[in-house]
Amino acid sequence: MRTHAVMVLMVSAALVFVSPGMAQGPATSLQAGATPFEGESIFELGARFSPRGAFGADVSIDLYPEYFAADVLAGVVDFSLAANLRLGPVVTIEPRLGASILGAAGSGGAVAAPGWNSGLGLVVTIDSRTALRADYTYRQLKVGDEMYPVPSLTAGFVIHH
């Protein structure tokens, strides 16, 4: 039941950003991907809110659903500055750089690992309101005194509004 509530909350939050009243707001993408960690790939599911102009803020919020079964809410949030560089009428690349935090919370408590991220998105426009995108994000997250690489690769469906 908790898994369904989290998914409904996440989709509801994404739909708020897609509302017609925010005509000049960010492009919203629903995304899925994988984070390789300690020899395995962890499935991630989330949303990305990207700038529509040449420069702006990019926010990505991803959850790791496989941990829901253990009653743990785990995910990563990236806050970045991004630029949109058009390569033609339908292709845009989006380099970005910013801060990240990986967190997990469950009945035993909560932990967080702060750090930084850099990434590159490739956006292919389908029509005036939709696009497809693929993103690679490289993170360095601090756990104790050590920094750990936590990259991810995601693909998403973009809704321009």
NUTOR-699509 format. One record per atom (N, C-alpha, C): residue in three letters; residue number from 1; z, y, x; atom name. Coordinates in pm, 1 decimal, decimal comma. Example, Ala and Ser with C-alpha at 12.3 -4.5 7.8 and 13.67 -1.06 7.14 Angstrom:
BEGIN
ALA	1	780,0	-569,0	1319,0	N $
ALA	1	780,0	-450,0	1230,0	CA $
ALA	1	780,0	-330,0	1320,0	C $
SER	2	708,0	-225,0	1285,0	N $
SER	2	714,0	-106,0	1367,0	CA $
SER	2	787,0	3,0	1290,0	C $
END
This chain:
BEGIN
MET	1	0,0	-118,9	81,7	N $
MET	1	0,0	0,0	0,0	CA $
MET	1	0,0	125,7	86,4	C $
ARG	2	77,1	124,3	196,3	N $
ARG	2	84,2	239,8	284,0	CA $
ARG	2	-52,2	268,9	345,3	C $
THR	3	-127,9	164,6	379,2	N $
THR	3	-261,2	181,8	436,0	CA $
THR	3	-351,3	255,9	339,3	C $
HIS	4	-348,1	219,9	211,9	N $
HIS	4	-430,6	286,2	112,0	CA $
HIS	4	-391,3	433,5	96,6	C $
ALA	5	-262,5	461,4	98,7	N $
ALA	5	-216,4	599,7	84,1	CA $
ALA	5	-264,0	684,6	201,5	C $
VAL	6	-259,3	631,5	322,7	N $
VAL	6	-305,1	705,3	440,6	CA $
VAL	6	-454,6	732,2	430,3	C $
MET	7	-531,6	632,5	389,5	N $
MET	7	-676,7	650,4	379,4	CA $
MET	7	-711,7	751,4	269,8	C $
VAL	8	-643,5	746,3	155,6	N $
VAL	8	-668,6	841,7	48,0	CA $
VAL	8	-634,2	982,9	95,4	C $
LEU	9	-523,7	999,1	166,2	N $
LEU	9	-484,4	1129,4	218,2	CA $
LEU	9	-588,1	1182,0	316,7	C $
MET	10	-637,0	1097,1	405,1	N $
MET	10	-734,5	1139,6	504,8	CA $
MET	10	-866,7	1180,2	439,9	C $
VAL	11	-915,8	1101,7	345,6	N $
VAL	11	-1041,0	1135,0	276,6	CA $
VAL	11	-1022,8	1261,8	193,9	C $
SER	12	-908,1	1278,6	129,3	N $
SER	12	-881,8	1399,6	51,5	CA $
SER	12	-882,9	1523,6	140,0	C $
ALA	13	-821,8	1514,1	257,2	N $
ALA	13	-821,5	1627,5	350,7	CA $
ALA	13	-963,1	1661,1	394,4	C $
ALA	14	-1044,1	1560,5	420,7	N $
ALA	14	-1183,5	1584,6	460,4	CA $
ALA	14	-1260,6	1652,2	348,0	C $
LEU	15	-1238,0	1611,9	223,5	N $
LEU	15	-1309,2	1670,7	110,9	CA $
LEU	15	-1271,5	1816,7	88,9	C $
VAL	16	-1148,5	1854,4	121,2	N $
VAL	16	-1108,6	1994,5	111,0	CA $
VAL	16	-1196,6	2079,2	201,9	C $
PHE	17	-1224,7	2029,6	323,1	N $
PHE	17	-1307,4	2103,6	416,7	CA $
PHE	17	-1454,0	2106,3	373,3	C $
VAL	18	-1495,0	2016,0	287,1	N $
VAL	18	-1633,7	2008,7	243,1	CA $
VAL	18	-1657,1	2095,2	118,8	C $
SER	19	-1553,6	2157,7	65,5	N $
SER	19	-1568,0	2232,1	-60,0	CA $
SER	19	-1670,5	2344,0	-48,1	C $
PRO	20	-1746,0	2370,5	-155,3	N $
PRO	20	-1849,7	2473,6	-153,3	CA $
PRO	20	-1795,7	2613,0	-122,2	C $
GLY	21	-1670,1	2640,3	-147,7	N $
GLY	21	-1613,1	2771,2	-120,1	CA $
GLY	21	-1605,8	2803,2	27,5	C $
MET	22	-1623,4	2704,3	113,1	N $
MET	22	-1615,9	2726,8	256,7	CA $
MET	22	-1757,0	2723,3	315,3	C $
ALA	23	-1847,2	2801,7	260,1	N $
ALA	23	-1988,8	2795,7	297,6	CA $
ALA	23	-2013,0	2819,9	445,6	C $
GLN	24	-1931,8	2900,4	509,6	N $
GLN	24	-1950,9	2927,0	651,9	CA $
GLN	24	-1850,7	2849,8	736,7	C $
GLY	25	-1783,1	2752,5	679,8	N $
GLY	25	-1682,8	2675,4	751,4	CA $
GLY	25	-1744,7	2573,7	845,6	C $
PRO	26	-1665,0	2484,3	896,7	N $
PRO	26	-1712,7	2386,8	993,9	CA $
PRO	26	-1800,3	2279,2	930,4	C $
ALA	27	-1875,2	2211,3	1016,0	N $
ALA	27	-1945,0	2090,8	972,3	CA $
ALA	27	-1841,5	1978,8	977,5	C $
THR	28	-1839,0	1896,6	875,6	N $
THR	28	-1740,0	1789,4	867,1	CA $
THR	28	-1809,1	1656,0	885,7	C $
SER	29	-1755,7	1571,4	972,5	N $
SER	29	-1812,2	1437,3	985,7	CA $
SER	29	-1704,5	1332,5	969,1	C $
LEU	30	-1740,1	1228,8	897,9	N $
LEU	30	-1655,9	1110,8	888,4	CA $
LEU	30	-1706,5	1017,1	996,2	C $
GLN	31	-1616,0	967,1	1080,6	N $
GLN	31	-1659,2	892,5	1198,5	CA $
GLN	31	-1579,9	764,2	1217,3	C $
ALA	32	-1643,3	673,6	1287,3	N $
ALA	32	-1579,5	547,4	1326,0	CA $
ALA	32	-1622,5	517,9	1468,5	C $
GLY	33	-1538,7	445,0	1540,7	N $
GLY	33	-1573,6	414,9	1678,6	CA $
GLY	33	-1475,4	320,1	1742,8	C $
ALA	34	-1476,0	322,4	1875,4	N $
ALA	34	-1390,6	231,5	1951,8	CA $
ALA	34	-1331,3	304,2	2071,1	C $
THR	35	-1207,2	268,0	2102,6	N $
THR	35	-1137,5	316,7	2220,8	CA $
THR	35	-1106,2	195,7	2307,4	C $
PRO	36	-1170,1	184,6	2425,3	N $
PRO	36	-1134,4	73,4	2513,1	CA $
PRO	36	-998,3	100,6	2577,7	C $
PHE	37	-910,0	2,7	2570,9	N $
PHE	37	-776,5	18,2	2627,8	CA $
PHE	37	-724,9	-117,2	2673,4	C $
GLU	38	-686,6	-126,1	2798,7	N $
GLU	38	-631,3	-248,1	2859,0	CA $
GLU	38	-715,9	-370,6	2828,6	C $
GLY	39	-847,2	-359,9	2848,8	N $
GLY	39	-936,0	-474,2	2835,4	CA $
GLY	39	-980,7	-509,4	2694,9	C $
GLU	40	-940,6	-432,5	2595,2	N $
GLU	40	-985,9	-458,7	2458,9	CA $
GLU	40	-1032,6	-328,7	2396,2	C $
SER	41	-1109,5	-339,2	2288,9	N $
SER	41	-1155,1	-221,1	2216,0	CA $
SER	41	-1074,3	-207,2	2088,4	C $
ILE	42	-1022,4	-88,3	2066,9	N $
ILE	42	-942,5	-60,3	1948,7	CA $
ILE	42	-1028,9	20,9	1852,4	C $
PHE	43	-1044,8	-27,9	1729,6	N $
PHE	43	-1124,9	40,0	1627,2	CA $
PHE	43	-1054,7	168,6	1585,1	C $
GLU	44	-1131,6	277,1	1572,4	N $
GLU	44	-1076,1	403,0	1524,2	CA $
GLU	44	-1159,1	456,1	1408,3	C $
LEU	45	-1093,5	528,5	1319,9	N $
LEU	45	-1157,4	581,3	1199,7	CA $
LEU	45	-1100,5	719,9	1175,8	C $
GLY	46	-1188,9	819,1	1149,9	N $
GLY	46	-1135,4	952,2	1130,8	CA $
GLY	46	-1236,6	1053,7	1084,3	C $
ALA	47	-1205,2	1179,5	1114,8	N $
ALA	47	-1288,4	1292,0	1075,1	CA $
ALA	47	-1295,4	1392,1	1189,5	C $
ARG	48	-1408,6	1461,3	1196,9	N $
ARG	48	-1428,5	1566,3	1296,8	CA $
ARG	48	-1473,4	1692,0	1224,0	C $
PHE	49	-1414,8	1805,2	1260,9	N $
PHE	49	-1448,3	1935,1	1204,9	CA $
PHE	49	-1503,2	2018,6	1319,8	C $
SER	50	-1633,2	2047,0	1317,4	N $
SER	50	-1702,7	2110,7	1428,5	CA $
SER	50	-1757,1	2246,5	1389,6	C $
PRO	51	-1777,8	2333,1	1489,5	N $
PRO	51	-1833,9	2464,9	1458,4	CA $
PRO	51	-1980,1	2454,9	1416,5	C $
ARG	52	-2022,5	2544,9	1330,3	N $
ARG	52	-2163,8	2551,1	1292,6	CA $
ARG	52	-2237,3	2652,5	1377,2	C $
GLY	53	-2166,6	2750,4	1431,0	N $
GLY	53	-2228,2	2853,4	1512,7	CA $
GLY	53	-2246,1	2806,2	1655,9	C $
ALA	54	-2278,1	2900,1	1743,6	N $
ALA	54	-2303,3	2867,4	1883,6	CA $
ALA	54	-2176,4	2825,6	1957,2	C $
PHE	55	-2059,8	2875,2	1913,4	N $
PHE	55	-1934,2	2846,9	1983,4	CA $
PHE	55	-1820,1	2847,0	1883,3	C $
GLY	56	-1720,9	2760,6	1903,5	N $
GLY	56	-1607,2	2758,6	1812,9	CA $
GLY	56	-1513,0	2643,3	1839,8	C $
ALA	57	-1423,5	2619,6	1744,9	N $
ALA	57	-1322,8	2514,3	1756,8	CA $
ALA	57	-1375,4	2382,4	1700,5	C $
ASP	58	-1339,4	2273,9	1765,9	N $
ASP	58	-1372,2	2138,5	1722,7	CA $
ASP	58	-1239,9	2063,2	1713,4	C $
VAL	59	-1214,0	2000,3	1599,1	N $
VAL	59	-1092,3	1921,8	1580,4	CA $
VAL	59	-1132,8	1782,0	1536,4	C $
SER	60	-1083,5	1682,3	1607,6	N $
SER	60	-1109,5	1542,8	1572,7	CA $
SER	60	-975,6	1475,3	1546,4	C $
ILE	61	-966,9	1405,0	1433,1	N $
ILE	61	-845,1	1333,2	1394,7	CA $
ILE	61	-885,4	1188,3	1369,4	C $
ASP	62	-834,3	1097,0	1450,2	N $
ASP	62	-869,4	955,8	1436,4	CA $
ASP	62	-744,5	870,1	1428,8	C $
LEU	63	-748,8	772,3	1340,1	N $
LEU	63	-640,2	676,0	1324,9	CA $
LEU	63	-686,2	540,0	1374,9	C $
TYR	64	-590,7	456,9	1414,5	N $
TYR	64	-616,2	320,4	1458,1	CA $
TYR	64	-564,5	225,7	1349,9	C $
PRO	65	-651,7	186,6	1254,8	N $
PRO	65	-608,2	109,0	1137,9	CA $
PRO	65	-544,2	-25,5	1169,4	C $
GLU	66	-577,1	-87,4	1281,7	N $
GLU	66	-520,7	-220,2	1309,2	CA $
GLU	66	-368,9	-217,4	1322,5	C $
TYR	67	-310,9	-102,1	1348,6	N $
TYR	67	-165,4	-92,6	1362,7	CA $
TYR	67	-95,0	-75,0	1227,9	C $
PHE	68	-172,2	-46,2	1120,9	N $
PHE	68	-111,8	-33,2	988,3	CA $
PHE	68	-39,4	-160,9	948,0	C $
ALA	69	-92,8	-277,1	985,3	N $
ALA	69	-32,2	-405,9	948,2	CA $
ALA	69	108,4	-420,4	1006,3	C $
ALA	70	134,6	-351,9	1117,8	N $
ALA	70	267,1	-356,2	1179,0	CA $
ALA	70	352,9	-237,5	1133,2	C $
ASP	71	310,1	-172,0	1024,2	N $
ASP	71	378,9	-53,5	971,5	CA $
ASP	71	392,7	57,1	1075,1	C $
VAL	72	287,1	74,9	1154,3	N $
VAL	72	282,7	181,1	1254,2	CA $
VAL	72	162,4	269,6	1224,2	C $
LEU	73	184,6	399,5	1223,0	N $
LEU	73	77,2	496,1	1208,9	CA $
LEU	73	45,4	545,9	1349,8	C $
ALA	74	-72,2	510,5	1400,2	N $
ALA	74	-111,6	547,7	1536,0	CA $
ALA	74	-245,1	619,2	1531,1	C $
GLY	75	-258,1	721,9	1614,1	N $
GLY	75	-383,4	794,3	1616,8	CA $
GLY	75	-388,5	895,7	1728,7	C $
VAL	76	-501,4	963,1	1736,6	N $
VAL	76	-523,7	1064,4	1839,5	CA $
VAL	76	-584,9	1187,5	1774,7	C $
VAL	77	-541,5	1304,3	1819,7	N $
VAL	77	-596,3	1430,8	1772,5	CA $
VAL	77	-645,8	1507,5	1894,1	C $
ASP	78	-769,6	1557,8	1884,4	N $
ASP	78	-829,0	1638,8	1990,5	CA $
ASP	78	-854,2	1778,6	1935,9	C $
PHE	79	-806,0	1880,8	2006,4	N $
PHE	79	-832,6	2021,1	1974,8	CA $
PHE	79	-916,7	2075,3	2089,0	C $
SER	80	-1040,5	2116,5	2060,9	N $
SER	80	-1131,7	2155,3	2167,8	CA $
SER	80	-1205,8	2284,1	2136,0	C $
LEU	81	-1252,1	2349,5	2242,6	N $
LEU	81	-1349,5	2456,5	2230,2	CA $
LEU	81	-1485,0	2392,5	2251,4	C $
ALA	82	-1581,2	2425,5	2165,8	N $
ALA	82	-1710,8	2358,2	2170,3	CA $
ALA	82	-1824,0	2459,7	2161,7	C $
ALA	83	-1937,0	2420,5	2216,5	N $
ALA	83	-2059,4	2500,1	2207,4	CA $
ALA	83	-2167,7	2413,0	2144,8	C $
ASN	84	-2253,4	2473,3	2064,9	N $
ASN	84	-2367,4	2401,5	2007,9	CA $
ASN	84	-2493,2	2449,3	2078,6	C $
LEU	85	-2561,4	2358,1	2144,9	N $
LEU	85	-2682,7	2390,8	2219,2	CA $
LEU	85	-2799,3	2318,0	2154,5	C $
ARG	86	-2888,6	2392,5	2089,9	N $
ARG	86	-3005,1	2332,4	2022,7	CA $
ARG	86	-3108,5	2289,0	2124,7	C $
LEU	87	-3154,0	2164,6	2111,9	N $
LEU	87	-3259,5	2112,6	2198,3	CA $
LEU	87	-3392,9	2107,3	2126,4	C $
GLY	88	-3394,8	2145,2	2002,2	N $
GLY	88	-3515,2	2142,3	1919,6	CA $
GLY	88	-3476,6	2164,3	1775,7	C $
PRO	89	-3570,2	2145,7	1684,1	N $
PRO	89	-3540,7	2173,0	1543,0	CA $
PRO	89	-3440,1	2075,7	1480,4	C $
VAL	90	-3424,8	1956,2	1535,2	N $
VAL	90	-3333,7	1859,4	1472,5	CA $
VAL	90	-3224,7	1806,8	1566,2	C $
VAL	91	-3229,1	1838,7	1694,7	N $
VAL	91	-3133,3	1783,4	1790,0	CA $
VAL	91	-3046,5	1893,6	1850,4	C $
THR	92	-2915,0	1871,7	1846,9	N $
THR	92	-2817,9	1964,3	1905,1	CA $
THR	92	-2720,8	1882,8	1989,7	C $
ILE	93	-2681,3	1937,7	2104,8	N $
ILE	93	-2573,1	1875,8	2181,0	CA $
ILE	93	-2452,3	1968,0	2173,7	C $
GLU	94	-2334,3	1906,7	2175,6	N $
GLU	94	-2210,3	1982,0	2163,0	CA $
GLU	94	-2114,2	1943,0	2274,8	C $
PRO	95	-2116,1	2014,3	2388,9	N $
PRO	95	-2014,0	1990,3	2490,7	CA $
PRO	95	-1882,2	2053,0	2445,8	C $
ARG	96	-1769,1	1992,4	2484,9	N $
ARG	96	-1639,9	2045,5	2444,1	CA $
ARG	96	-1532,0	2012,3	2547,8	C $
LEU	97	-1425,2	2090,7	2543,7	N $
LEU	97	-1312,6	2074,6	2635,7	CA $
LEU	97	-1187,6	2123,0	2564,7	C $
GLY	98	-1077,1	2045,9	2576,9	N $
GLY	98	-956,4	2088,4	2508,5	CA $
GLY	98	-836,3	1999,9	2534,0	C $
ALA	99	-741,4	2007,5	2442,1	N $
ALA	99	-614,7	1934,4	2450,4	CA $
ALA	99	-616,7	1815,8	2354,9	C $
SER	100	-543,0	1712,1	2391,6	N $
SER	100	-532,7	1591,2	2308,7	CA $
SER	100	-387,9	1547,9	2297,3	C $
ILE	101	-360,0	1474,0	2191,2	N $
ILE	101	-230,4	1408,3	2179,6	CA $
ILE	101	-250,7	1274,1	2108,7	C $
LEU	102	-200,6	1169,9	2171,1	N $
LEU	102	-201,2	1034,8	2115,0	CA $
LEU	102	-60,4	1010,4	2064,3	C $
GLY	103	-48,0	965,8	1940,4	N $
GLY	103	84,5	945,1	1885,0	CA $
GLY	103	93,8	817,4	1804,3	C $
ALA	104	215,4	769,1	1790,9	N $
ALA	104	242,8	652,0	1708,3	CA $
ALA	104	382,1	669,0	1648,1	C $
ALA	105	393,9	633,3	1520,2	N $
ALA	105	522,8	642,4	1452,1	CA $
ALA	105	540,4	518,8	1366,0	C $
GLY	106	659,9	464,7	1370,7	N $
GLY	106	693,0	347,5	1290,5	CA $
GLY	106	841,6	344,9	1263,4	C $
SER	107	891,0	233,2	1213,0	N $
SER	107	1033,1	223,6	1178,1	CA $
SER	107	1122,8	231,7	1300,4	C $
GLY	108	1068,1	200,8	1418,4	N $
GLY	108	1147,9	206,6	1541,2	CA $
GLY	108	1149,1	342,8	1607,5	C $
GLY	109	1078,3	440,9	1550,6	N $
GLY	109	1073,9	574,3	1609,0	CA $
GLY	109	930,9	620,3	1629,8	C $
ALA	110	916,9	722,6	1712,1	N $
ALA	110	785,6	780,4	1736,0	CA $
ALA	110	768,4	813,1	1883,7	C $
VAL	111	644,4	807,6	1929,7	N $
VAL	111	611,6	844,0	2067,9	CA $
VAL	111	484,8	928,2	2065,9	C $
ALA	112	470,3	1010,8	2169,3	N $
ALA	112	350,5	1092,4	2181,5	CA $
ALA	112	313,4	1104,3	2327,9	C $
ALA	113	182,3	1109,5	2353,0	N $
ALA	113	130,5	1124,1	2488,8	CA $
ALA	113	32,5	1241,5	2489,0	C $
PRO	114	72,9	1356,0	2546,6	N $
PRO	114	-16,4	1470,9	2550,4	CA $
PRO	114	-115,6	1460,6	2666,4	C $
GLY	115	-220,9	1539,0	2659,6	N $
GLY	115	-316,7	1540,0	2768,4	CA $
GLY	115	-432,8	1633,2	2739,8	C $
TRP	116	-544,6	1605,3	2803,2	N $
TRP	116	-664,3	1688,3	2786,5	CA $
TRP	116	-784,3	1599,7	2756,0	C $
ASN	117	-891,5	1662,4	2705,7	N $
ASN	117	-1013,1	1587,6	2675,3	CA $
ASN	117	-1135,4	1670,6	2709,8	C $
SER	118	-1242,2	1601,5	2736,7	N $
SER	118	-1374,5	1663,6	2746,0	CA $
SER	118	-1470,2	1566,5	2678,8	C $
GLY	119	-1576,9	1620,1	2623,0	N $
GLY	119	-1666,8	1530,7	2552,9	CA $
GLY	119	-1802,6	1591,9	2530,5	C $
LEU	120	-1888,8	1509,4	2475,3	N $
LEU	120	-2024,5	1551,2	2445,0	CA $
LEU	120	-2066,7	1483,8	2315,7	C $
GLY	121	-2115,0	1564,9	2222,2	N $
GLY	121	-2166,8	1512,8	2096,9	CA $
GLY	121	-2317,0	1532,8	2089,7	C $
LEU	122	-2383,8	1440,4	2026,5	N $
LEU	122	-2527,4	1449,5	2000,9	CA $
LEU	122	-2544,4	1448,2	1849,9	C $
VAL	123	-2602,0	1556,2	1794,8	N $
VAL	123	-2617,4	1570,5	1650,5	CA $
VAL	123	-2766,2	1570,8	1617,6	C $
VAL	124	-2805,9	1483,3	1525,2	N $
VAL	124	-2945,2	1475,5	1479,2	CA $
VAL	124	-2946,1	1513,1	1331,9	C $
THR	125	-3011,4	1625,6	1300,7	N $
THR	125	-3014,7	1678,5	1165,0	CA $
THR	125	-3112,9	1598,0	1079,4	C $
ILE	126	-3066,8	1558,0	961,0	N $
ILE	126	-3151,4	1486,1	865,5	CA $
ILE	126	-3215,7	1585,7	768,8	C $
ASP	127	-3132,6	1672,6	710,2	N $
ASP	127	-3181,4	1779,1	623,0	CA $
ASP	127	-3083,1	1894,6	632,8	C $
SER	128	-3093,7	1993,8	545,2	N $
SER	128	-3010,8	2113,7	556,5	CA $
SER	128	-2861,9	2087,4	535,6	C $
ARG	129	-2825,9	1975,3	476,6	N $
ARG	129	-2683,9	1947,6	449,2	CA $
ARG	129	-2627,6	1826,1	520,6	C $
THR	130	-2710,9	1744,6	581,8	N $
THR	130	-2659,9	1621,9	643,2	CA $
THR	130	-2717,4	1599,9	783,0	C $
ALA	131	-2641,9	1524,7	861,8	N $
ALA	131	-2684,0	1490,3	997,5	CA $
ALA	131	-2610,2	1364,1	1039,3	C $
LEU	132	-2655,7	1304,5	1147,3	N $
LEU	132	-2586,2	1193,7	1212,4	CA $
LEU	132	-2540,1	1243,7	1347,9	C $
ARG	133	-2427,9	1192,4	1395,7	N $
ARG	133	-2381,3	1234,6	1527,3	CA $
ARG	133	-2318,1	1118,2	1600,8	C $
ALA	134	-2325,4	1125,5	1732,8	N $
ALA	134	-2259,2	1029,3	1820,9	CA $
ALA	134	-2180,9	1112,0	1922,7	C $
ASP	135	-2059,6	1069,5	1953,9	N $
ASP	135	-1974,0	1143,6	2046,3	CA $
ASP	135	-1910,3	1051,8	2148,8	C $
TYR	136	-1905,6	1101,6	2271,7	N $
TYR	136	-1826,8	1037,5	2376,7	CA $
TYR	136	-1716,4	1136,2	2412,7	C $
THR	137	-1592,5	1088,6	2411,8	N $
THR	137	-1478,3	1172,7	2449,0	CA $
THR	137	-1401,3	1103,2	2559,9	C $
TYR	138	-1377,0	1177,1	2667,3	N $
TYR	138	-1295,6	1126,3	2778,3	CA $
TYR	138	-1163,1	1200,8	2774,5	C $
ARG	139	-1052,5	1125,0	2774,1	N $
ARG	139	-919,0	1184,3	2771,8	CA $
ARG	139	-838,0	1136,8	2891,8	C $
GLN	140	-750,0	1222,1	2937,4	N $
GLN	140	-644,5	1185,7	3031,8	CA $
GLN	140	-513,8	1216,8	2960,1	C $
LEU	141	-434,5	1113,0	2934,0	N $
LEU	141	-309,3	1129,5	2860,5	CA $
LEU	141	-191,3	1093,9	2949,3	C $
LYS	142	-84,6	1171,3	2936,7	N $
LYS	142	33,9	1153,4	3020,4	CA $
LYS	142	137,3	1065,6	2951,3	C $
VAL	143	172,0	956,9	3018,0	N $
VAL	143	277,8	867,6	2971,8	CA $
VAL	143	377,0	857,5	3087,4	C $
GLY	144	497,5	911,8	3066,2	N $
GLY	144	594,1	918,9	3176,9	CA $
GLY	144	540,4	1013,8	3282,6	C $
ASP	145	532,3	965,8	3406,2	N $
ASP	145	478,5	1047,4	3515,0	CA $
ASP	145	334,0	1014,3	3547,0	C $
GLU	146	274,9	922,7	3472,3	N $
GLU	146	138,7	876,5	3500,7	CA $
GLU	146	38,4	932,4	3400,7	C $
MET	147	-84,8	954,4	3448,3	N $
MET	147	-196,4	994,1	3361,3	CA $
MET	147	-285,7	871,7	3341,6	C $
TYR	148	-327,0	847,1	3218,3	N $
TYR	148	-410,4	731,7	3185,7	CA $
TYR	148	-540,3	777,6	3120,2	C $
PRO	149	-653,3	718,2	3159,5	N $
PRO	149	-779,4	750,5	3092,1	CA $
PRO	149	-787,1	678,6	2957,8	C $
VAL	150	-825,5	752,4	2854,4	N $
VAL	150	-839,9	695,1	2720,3	CA $
VAL	150	-970,9	749,0	2660,6	C $
PRO	151	-1083,8	686,2	2695,3	N $
PRO	151	-1211,6	732,7	2640,6	CA $
PRO	151	-1236,8	674,8	2501,6	C $
SER	152	-1331,0	734,4	2430,4	N $
SER	152	-1372,9	674,9	2303,2	CA $
SER	152	-1518,5	709,6	2276,4	C $
LEU	153	-1580,5	625,1	2197,9	N $
LEU	153	-1718,4	643,5	2155,5	CA $
LEU	153	-1719,9	632,3	2004,4	C $
THR	154	-1769,6	735,9	1935,9	N $
THR	154	-1771,3	734,8	1790,3	CA $
THR	154	-1910,4	770,2	1738,1	C $
ALA	155	-1936,5	730,0	1615,3	N $
ALA	155	-2058,5	766,7	1544,4	CA $
ALA	155	-2015,3	814,5	1406,7	C $
GLY	156	-2086,8	913,6	1354,7	N $
GLY	156	-2045,2	967,8	1226,8	CA $
GLY	156	-2156,9	1022,3	1142,9	C $
PHE	157	-2124,0	1048,1	1017,2	N $
PHE	157	-2213,1	1108,0	918,9	CA $
PHE	157	-2162,4	1249,8	894,8	C $
VAL	158	-2246,9	1349,6	914,5	N $
VAL	158	-2208,3	1490,7	908,1	CA $
VAL	158	-2249,6	1551,2	774,6	C $
ILE	159	-2159,0	1631,8	718,9	N $
ILE	159	-2187,0	1706,5	597,2	CA $
ILE	159	-2176,8	1853,6	631,4	C $
HIS	160	-2289,2	1925,2	628,2	N $
HIS	160	-2288,6	2071,3	648,4	CA $
HIS	160	-2257,9	2135,8	514,5	C $
HIS	161	-2176,0	2236,7	517,7	N $
HIS	161	-2145,6	2305,7	391,9	CA $
HIS	161	-2147,9	2454,1	412,7	C $
END
